[in-house]
């Protein structure tokens, strides 16, 4: 039997994390859901300081995201590119 409805109890939180193979590089959490501006702020101030250059074979040079609409931010693309990193989206 399947049930439909809102089963959330309490406060919802959203977490943005930067995870490398061997370490958690950064994390940022907010109450509720991220909007575009909050996502861009969290990426710029928490994740991007850890992004390396893909061309120079530096660690943490690939950003992997799902296809959530706010992840397709031109500003984030440009910031990642300026650091030498690349962005990849999950299918």
C-alpha atoms as one frame of an Amber mdcrd trajectory, in Angstrom:
protein
   0.000   0.000   0.000   1.479   3.357  -0.967   0.811   6.535   0.941   0.971
  10.066  -0.333   1.373  13.191   1.675   3.790  15.378   3.539   5.574  13.337
   6.180   7.996  16.043   7.285   8.097  16.638  10.993   9.952  19.582  12.403
  12.239  21.981  10.616  13.702  21.236   7.188  17.358  21.947   6.461  19.371
  22.005   3.235  23.042  21.083   3.220  25.637  21.846   0.555  28.777  19.783
   0.911  32.113  19.494  -0.854  33.401  15.951  -0.508  36.717  14.657  -1.821
  37.738  11.015  -1.997  39.499  11.239   1.361  37.934  14.186   3.175  35.015
  16.536   3.639  36.318  19.845   2.303  33.404  22.128   3.144  29.809  22.174
   4.306  27.124  24.804   4.579  23.593  24.369   5.919  20.543  26.591   6.031
  17.050  26.266   7.367  14.638  25.599   4.511  15.666  25.284   0.863  18.427
  27.106  -0.996  17.426  29.737  -3.507  19.762  30.775  -6.337  21.424  33.595
  -4.386  22.021  31.426  -1.302  23.422  28.621  -3.446  25.793  30.991  -5.256
  26.937  32.470  -1.925  27.598  29.023  -0.410  29.477  27.846  -3.499  31.625
  30.984  -3.665  32.508  31.175   0.020  32.612  27.535   1.123  33.258  25.275
  -1.888  35.253  27.312  -4.413  38.193  28.029  -2.087  38.926  24.277  -2.326
  38.635  23.941  -6.125  41.860  23.208  -7.994  42.881  23.459 -11.637  41.913
  20.508 -13.823  44.539  21.427 -16.451  47.259  21.385 -13.778  45.985  18.034
 -12.420  45.249  19.585  -9.040  43.010  17.910  -6.516  39.339  18.820  -6.204
  39.107  20.224  -9.722  35.802  18.601 -10.744  32.475  19.783  -9.312  29.704
  17.162  -9.631  26.107  18.311  -9.217  22.642  16.987  -9.921  20.334  18.778
 -12.330  18.535  20.979  -9.829  17.656  24.240 -11.573  19.635  26.464  -9.182
  22.779  24.404  -9.875  22.756  25.702 -13.462  23.992  29.110 -12.335  26.067
  30.992 -14.898  27.807  32.783 -12.039  28.896  29.491 -10.470  30.069  28.189
 -13.875  32.223  31.298 -14.309  33.658  31.108 -10.787  34.567  27.433 -11.220
  36.116  28.175 -14.625  38.176  31.046 -13.166  39.645  28.599 -10.646  40.483
  26.175 -13.459  37.880  23.637 -12.399  35.159  21.960 -14.397  31.482  21.299
 -13.699  29.818  17.961 -14.449  26.124  17.189 -14.074  24.708  13.795 -13.170
  22.403  12.293 -15.806
